[in-house]
Amino acid sequence: MRRALALALLVVAACAFDPQRAIRPARFTVGMNAQRITPAPDPTTVTARTTDGGSAPPSASSNAVAMSGQFTMSTRDHLYLGGEVEAGRLADPGSNLAGAYGIIGAEGVSHVGSLGVELATGWRGVRYTIDSNEVNDAIVQPRVRGQLWVSPQVTLGAAAGATLVGDRGWMAGVYLGVHSSLFGAFR
């Protein structure tokens, strides 16, 4: 998690000192995601019975709620690149999840808002119960993202996606976005 935070701070600092920032607008979003996580089966683990409370992840799906922050910068070609971090918990007491992802996406912008697609790839760590070990997975998650302008530099949006690699499942969330340019005026 420290590496993810250090990477996020490095990206924000690099954007602040970018000499081309006027033509590469930035966006910071913060929001809440609901997720359904189904652990990927581990073919090397065979457990008949555990006595330590079960250190292997459950085979059933779990619901999770996480806070998420995403920082991206746009290019002139309707593409954007950035990073995202998330942290939250599952429904079980003592559980938690954390993730750090690289983001690449494309969007169409209008005076009303924007609609786009993105790909989140990176790392997610999940602890299913208080006495279980953390399960780390590489994640590949395509998403759709839409947002509406509520003021010249603020949007309300929603995103939904499905995890294709790593633990299987889906995510859906809402967020508030702050933009460095007015209504995507650079396009």
C-alpha positions as CSV (number, residue, x, y, z in Angstrom):
1,M,0.0,0.0,0.0
2,R,2.9,2.4,0.7
3,R,4.2,1.9,-2.9
4,A,0.7,2.7,-4.3
5,L,0.5,5.9,-2.2
6,A,4.1,6.9,-3.2
7,L,3.2,6.3,-6.9
8,A,0.0,8.4,-6.6
9,L,1.9,11.3,-4.9
10,L,4.6,11.1,-7.7
11,V,1.9,11.3,-10.4
12,V,0.2,14.3,-8.8
13,A,3.5,16.1,-8.4
14,A,4.5,15.4,-12.0
15,C,1.1,16.8,-13.2
16,A,1.5,19.9,-11.1
17,F,4.9,20.7,-12.8
18,D,3.9,19.6,-16.3
19,P,4.7,22.5,-18.7
20,Q,1.8,21.2,-21.0
21,R,-0.8,21.0,-18.3
22,A,-3.0,23.6,-20.1
23,I,-3.5,21.2,-23.0
24,R,-3.6,18.0,-20.8
25,P,-6.3,18.7,-18.3
26,A,-6.5,16.6,-15.1
27,R,-9.4,15.0,-13.2
28,F,-9.6,13.8,-9.6
29,T,-12.5,11.7,-8.6
30,V,-13.4,10.4,-5.2
31,G,-16.3,8.0,-4.6
32,M,-17.7,4.8,-3.2
33,N,-17.8,1.4,-4.9
34,A,-19.9,-1.7,-4.2
35,Q,-18.2,-4.9,-5.3
36,R,-18.8,-8.6,-5.5
37,I,-15.6,-10.6,-5.2
38,T,-15.4,-14.3,-5.9
39,P,-11.9,-15.7,-5.1
40,A,-10.1,-17.4,-7.9
41,P,-9.5,-21.1,-7.1
42,D,-6.0,-22.0,-6.1
43,P,-5.2,-25.3,-7.9
44,T,-2.1,-25.9,-5.6
45,T,-4.1,-25.8,-2.4
46,V,-6.0,-28.9,-1.2
47,T,-7.5,-28.6,2.2
48,A,-9.6,-31.3,3.8
49,R,-9.9,-29.6,7.2
50,T,-8.4,-26.6,8.9
51,T,-7.8,-26.1,12.6
52,D,-6.5,-22.5,12.5
53,G,-9.8,-20.8,11.6
54,G,-9.1,-21.2,7.9
55,S,-6.3,-19.3,6.2
56,A,-7.5,-20.0,2.7
57,P,-10.0,-17.7,1.1
58,P,-13.6,-18.8,1.0
59,S,-15.0,-20.3,-2.2
60,A,-18.2,-18.3,-2.0
61,S,-18.5,-14.7,-3.2
62,S,-18.3,-11.8,-0.8
63,N,-19.8,-8.3,-0.9
64,A,-17.5,-5.3,-0.4
65,V,-17.7,-1.6,0.0
66,A,-14.7,0.6,-0.8
67,M,-13.7,4.2,-1.0
68,S,-11.9,5.0,-4.2
69,G,-9.8,7.9,-5.5
70,Q,-8.7,8.2,-9.2
71,F,-6.4,10.8,-10.8
72,T,-6.2,11.0,-14.6
73,M,-4.8,13.3,-17.2
74,S,-6.3,13.7,-20.7
75,T,-4.6,13.8,-24.1
76,R,-5.8,15.6,-27.2
77,D,-7.0,12.3,-28.7
78,H,-9.8,11.7,-26.1
79,L,-7.6,9.3,-24.2
80,Y,-6.7,9.6,-20.5
81,L,-4.1,7.9,-18.3
82,G,-3.8,7.8,-14.6
83,G,-4.0,5.8,-11.4
84,E,-6.5,4.7,-8.8
85,V,-6.3,3.5,-5.2
86,E,-9.1,1.9,-3.2
87,A,-9.6,0.7,0.4
88,G,-12.6,-0.8,2.1
89,R,-14.0,-3.9,3.8
90,L,-16.1,-7.0,3.1
91,A,-19.2,-7.9,4.9
92,D,-17.3,-10.2,7.4
93,P,-15.9,-8.7,10.6
94,G,-12.2,-8.1,10.4
95,S,-12.0,-8.2,6.6
96,N,-10.5,-5.6,4.4
97,L,-9.4,-4.9,0.8
98,A,-7.0,-2.5,-0.8
99,G,-6.0,-1.9,-4.4
100,A,-3.8,0.2,-6.6
101,Y,-4.4,0.3,-10.4
102,G,-3.2,1.9,-13.5
103,I,-5.9,3.4,-15.7
104,I,-6.2,3.9,-19.4
105,G,-9.4,5.1,-21.0
106,A,-11.1,6.9,-23.8
107,E,-14.1,9.3,-23.5
108,G,-16.4,11.5,-25.5
109,V,-17.1,14.9,-23.9
110,S,-20.0,17.2,-24.4
111,H,-21.5,20.3,-22.7
112,V,-23.7,17.9,-20.6
113,G,-20.9,15.5,-19.5
114,S,-19.0,12.6,-20.8
115,L,-19.2,8.9,-21.5
116,G,-16.2,6.6,-21.7
117,V,-14.6,3.2,-21.4
118,E,-11.5,2.4,-19.3
119,L,-9.3,-0.4,-18.3
120,A,-8.0,-0.7,-14.7
121,T,-5.1,-3.1,-14.2
122,G,-3.0,-3.5,-11.0
123,W,-3.0,-5.2,-7.6
124,R,-5.7,-6.0,-5.1
125,G,-5.2,-7.5,-1.7
126,V,-8.1,-9.0,0.2
127,R,-8.3,-10.4,3.8
128,Y,-11.5,-12.3,4.0
129,T,-11.7,-12.7,7.8
130,I,-9.7,-11.4,10.8
131,D,-7.7,-14.6,11.1
132,S,-7.1,-15.3,7.4
133,N,-4.0,-14.5,5.4
134,E,-4.1,-11.7,2.8
135,V,-4.8,-12.9,-0.8
136,N,-3.0,-10.8,-3.4
137,D,-4.2,-10.8,-7.0
138,A,-3.3,-9.1,-10.3
139,I,-6.5,-7.4,-11.5
140,V,-7.8,-6.6,-15.0
141,Q,-11.1,-4.8,-15.0
142,P,-12.8,-3.1,-18.0
143,R,-15.3,-0.4,-17.0
144,V,-17.8,2.0,-18.4
145,R,-17.8,5.5,-16.9
146,G,-20.3,8.4,-17.3
147,Q,-20.5,11.8,-15.7
148,L,-22.7,14.9,-15.7
149,W,-21.4,18.5,-15.2
150,V,-23.0,20.1,-12.1
151,S,-20.8,23.2,-12.2
152,P,-18.0,24.5,-14.5
153,Q,-15.4,22.2,-12.9
154,V,-17.4,19.6,-10.9
155,T,-19.1,16.4,-12.1
156,L,-21.2,13.7,-10.6
157,G,-20.6,10.3,-12.2
158,A,-21.0,6.5,-12.1
159,A,-18.9,3.6,-13.1
160,A,-19.5,-0.1,-13.6
161,G,-17.1,-3.0,-14.5
162,A,-16.3,-6.7,-14.3
163,T,-13.1,-8.3,-13.2
164,L,-11.7,-10.6,-15.9
165,V,-8.4,-11.6,-14.4
166,G,-7.7,-12.2,-10.7
167,D,-10.6,-12.6,-8.3
168,R,-13.8,-12.7,-10.4
169,G,-16.7,-10.3,-9.8
170,W,-18.1,-6.9,-10.6
171,M,-18.0,-3.3,-9.3
172,A,-20.4,-0.4,-9.5
173,G,-19.9,3.0,-7.9
174,V,-20.7,6.7,-7.8
175,Y,-18.2,9.5,-7.5
176,L,-17.6,13.3,-7.4
177,G,-15.1,14.6,-9.9
178,V,-13.0,17.8,-9.9
179,H,-11.6,19.0,-13.2
180,S,-8.8,21.4,-14.1
181,S,-10.5,22.6,-17.2
182,L,-14.0,24.0,-17.7
183,F,-16.5,21.5,-19.3
184,G,-13.6,19.8,-21.1
185,A,-13.1,23.0,-23.1
186,F,-9.8,21.9,-24.6
187,R,-11.5,19.5,-27.0
